[in-house]
Amino acid sequence: MNAAALERFLARLYADAALRRAFLEQPLAAARAAGLDERTAGEAARIDREGLAYAAASYEGKRASHARKRGAPWLRRS
């Protein structure tokens, strides 16, 4: 298993909603398309999907919060 490649893929998976949707529909295909080898793609395909959704939502909330703090007016809550 290529741990560094898997970590990069997971970071993208948490941050990229389109990649996450593709992964949830066809996990092995999405992992292979991201450049993971067969063994690593298989490991990625077994990820806890509820945990993935929870982590992605948490990171999205943190990114939005940081953007509001930096003054991105289009992300401020009314």
N, C-alpha and C positions, 0 to 999 in steps of 0.2 A: 504494500500500500504506500502511496506517495502522500504522506501526511501534509506536506506544505501545499500540494495541489488541492487536496481535499479541503483544507482550511480556507484557501482562496475561493473555492467553489461555494463553500458554506457562507462565507461573507457576502458573496454576490447573491446567493439565494435569499438571505435575510433582507437584503436591500432592494432587490429588483423584483417587483411584483409580476412582471411578464415572465421572467425566468422561473419564478416560483410556480405560476400557473402551469407552465410547460412541464416543469418537473413533476408536479402533482398528477398531471395527466399521463405522462410517460417518463417515469423516473430514470430508467436506464438510458433511454435515448437522450434525455436532456443532459445527464451526467457525461455521457460519451461525447456529445456535441461540445461540451465545455472543455474537452481535452483530457478527461480522466481515463486512466487505463481500466481494463475490464474489472480487475479486482477492486479498485477504488470506487468505480462506478457502482458496483454491487453493494459495497459498504454504504455509499451515499443513498442508494435506493431504499435501504432499510431504516432511514432516519425516522424518528418519532414525528409523525405529521402534526399532531396536536402541539407538540413542543415547538416545531418549526413555525406554526401559525402564531403561537404565543410570543416567541422571540421576535419574529418579524414585526408584529404589532407593537411590541415594546420598543424596538429600535426606531420604528417610524415615529412613535410618540416622542422619543428623545430627540430625533433629528428635527422635528417640528418645533419642539421647545427651544432648542438651540438656535434655530433660524429666527424665532420670534425675539429671542434675546439679542440677536445680532441686528435686529431692526428690519426684518423682511416683512413689510406691512401686509402683503397679500396672505401671509400665514397667521396673522394675529386673529385671535378669537374676538368676536364682537361682544 
